[in-house]
Amino acid sequence: MKVIYKKLGREKAFGLSDYGANTIVIDSRLKGRKHLEEALHESLHVYFPEKSETFITNTARKLANILWRMNYRRVDNSVGI
């Protein structure tokens, strides 16, 4: 799955998914737990396109809660100046 980061202000969304292209787009401004939940949410849309928005939202929230309690945190490994 390809993950793209960009600002999604015009789309009025935190993330987008494209099942056919096997791609998710995450708003580049998201941090912490919200980033985790949104990445899971959009990934679930790609892997389970037949599921309802309610199912996707609830499942992403539950998975994010579990991973967050396990101390999952995103680490930025990029080299910046």
N, C-alpha and C positions, 0 to 999 in steps of 0.2 A: 504494500500500500504506500502510495506517495503522500507525503504531508507537506503542505504549502502554508507558509506564514505570511499574512498580509493584513493590513487594516481593513476591517469590514464595516466601517461606519455607514457607508452608503447603503449597504445591504441590510442594515439594522439587524445584524445577527452576530453571535459570538463565533459561529462556525458554520461550515457548509460541507455537504458530502456529495460525491458523484459516484454512484454505484458502478456505472458503465466504465468509467475511467479509473476505478479503484483508487480514488483520490479524496482526501479531506483537506479542507482549508480552515485554519484556526486563526482567529484574530491575534495578531502579533503583540497586542498590548496586554493579553491575559497573563496573569501570574498565578503562582501557587495552586491552591486547591481548585479554583475555578478553571484554570488551564487543564488540569488533570481531568476534571469532570467533563469538560467540553470535548477533549480529545477522545475520551471513552464514548461519549454520546455520538459524535460523528462517525467513529469507527463502527459502532453498533449499527448505524444506518447502512453502512456499506456491507457489512457481513449479514445483516438480517433485514433486507429491504421490505419484506412483507410485514414486519412488525409495526404496531401502532406507535404513534408519538408518545403516548402515555407509557407504554412498555419500555421504549427506548430511554425516556427520561428517568423513570424509576430505576431501571437496571443500571444506568450510568451513575446515578446518585449512590446506589448501594455499593457498586464496585469502587467508586471514588472514596466512599467512607471507609471501606475495608483497607484499601491501599494506603490512605492517609494515616489510619491508625497503626499501620505497619511501618510508618515513618518514610513512606515513599515521598521523595522530593525531587524535583527537576533540577539538574545541575547543568549550568552553562559551561560547556567545555571549549567554547570558542576562544580564540586568542585575539584579544582586542588591545587597542592602544589607548 
